[in-house]
Amino acid sequence: MNLFDLSLQLNGFPIKKARAVLKAVQQQNDNEFKAYIEQEKRNIVSYHLKHNPFYKNLSKTATIEDWNSIPVMTKSDLQQPLEQRLSNGFSKSNVYINKTSGSSGDPFVFAKDKFSHALTWAVIQNRFGWFGLDFNKSKQARFYGIPLDKKGYYKERFKDWLGHRYRFSVFDLSDGAFENCLKKFKTSSFDYINGYTSSIVQFAKFLERKQLVLNTVCPSLKACIVTSEMLFEDDKTLIETQFGVPVINEYGASELDLIAFENKNNQWQVNSETLFVEILDEENNILPNGNEGRIVITSLYNKAHPFIRYDIGDIGILSKESTAKTPILKQLIGRTNDIAILPSGKKAAGLTFYYITKSIIEDDGNVKEFIIEQLQPDTFKVIYVSKTILSAKKEAIIKVEMETYLEKGLHIIFERQDVLNRTKSGKLKQFSSFVKHNT
């Protein structure tokens, strides 16, 4: 029995219809697809201008024929009661409701109509299918957070059962916990791993210390899909080496859809079937492919709640080789709120610090993981978990490298901890700035 599909159908999400619509869209040729995108953009804007008072008020100067007249929505626009943002005919009782993680600093509750949510799952199933993975049959080893309250805990465990998943906690990344994970892999026929990047990297490091390759103890393993956190190239190499399977990079947002998924050519293929993705500059001008800018996304099917020219808060680049049907995300640089402004006024993506420090701090295997915080414009704290404290020589090298790549006069503080703080969902935020500034 296809329990996963059945659970969607029983909850009112028409997955069969969604798959049929997705298939029809994918079968269009390039010219038909361009026309499809333009038509769906007009349709969704027209729908919300007619049926959604919140959006009509937000878009007073919008005209359907001029895409540039459509305002860019931000997360702060949506921080008001959900009932005030729903389209006519929709209520909390007939939509899918969830909330964003809050990793951007602007959490909010959102809604999708049930067909739109079914389309989300149809796209996810389609992408996983590229690698021979089937939600109704393939067994997943899941490295995710889980609610700690009794009701939430058992609800997620039941959903895991329906989805052929076994969940490993990301709140305990000790060697003892990983020994138990390894025992489960030895006795289970997992087809793939899916979960937060940082937790999976730590499991790979554990296997490296034990000089074990995972698919030698779990031969059924075919792939590893990482999500929600930045994947660095050396970490990808480590995972592929210690798991013995390819690593697939996923990029999504709960309020929207699967945004991009790594294809078999190692390209981050953007979801063009249900989303329209643009790269904009700071003045909301559309940038040509190949240029770095803000990622702005339109959900083409969500009639319950508008996400039209929605600034997701990320910075990225679309490849020059992108087409309307097959856009390629060349690079995901980071979040707009992960920008560090230095004393000189120079801006640097927060992950710049992480990149610089990572190659030095982890070279001898002492440091398990670390995060960086900006406390003042010129002051940064490196918080790390390690076997032994960093030597004065190592600290000095890191300081020199940071000043070489960024600017002179920075103060770098080092703090060793037993465990790093994660969000309630179990995600690890690699860079945080506590300096208030306008970006």
Disulfide bonds with the S-S distance in Angstrom:
none
